[in-house]
Amino acid sequence: MILTVYSGREEGEWFDIEVPDECTIEHLKTLLGVRIFGQAPGDGIQYILEAKFPEGLWFSPRTHSS
């Protein structure tokens, strides 16, 4: 799938990134860290990950537990 990533909620800076359909949130954070900062997040580094559907409200994705 292709995700459009915004830097902040202002939606002024954005890019598209292709991720596997079964991508976990942790793997997505690693992909984004590499794309934005040029390296995977280090120990103790936290990112705030939020999502929204077009014309929808922002929400925090949760890990899927089975």
N, C-alpha and C positions, 0 to 999 in steps of 0.2 A: 504494500500500500504506500501511497505517497502522502506524507503529512506536510502541512504548511506550518512553519514555526515562526512565531512572532517573538521579537525581543521586547518584552514588556507588554502591558495591556494597551498601550497607545496604538499598536498595530502599524507603526511607522516603518520599522525595519523587519523584514521577513525573508524567509528562504524556504524552499521545498527540500525534503529529505525522503529518500526511499527506505522503508524498513520492512522486514519480513512480517507477514500477517500474524505470526505467533510471537512477535517480539514482546519480551517482558518489559516492565517499567524500568527495572535496573539496567537492562541492556540498552533501552532507549536513552536513559540518562548518560550512559557511556558514549553512545553515538553522538549525542548532542554536545557533550563535553569536548569530544575530539573535533567536532565541526566548528564549535564556537571558540574554544580556547586552544585548540591544537593538541590537546592531550586528554586522556581519561581523567576523571575526577580522582583526586588523591584521598587518602584516609582523612576522615573528619570533614570533608567538603560535602555540603548539602545543596541541592538545587530544589527550588520550588517548581513543581510541574503542575500546570493547570491546562485544561483543554476546554474547547467549546465547539459546538456544532454551528454551522452558518446561521446567523440570526438568533443564536441561542445564548444562554447564560454561561458564565465560566463555572467550571467544576473541577474538583481534584480527582484524577483517575485513581482508582484503588486496585491493588493487586487482586487477581482472581484466585480464590482458594477453592479447591475441589474436595 
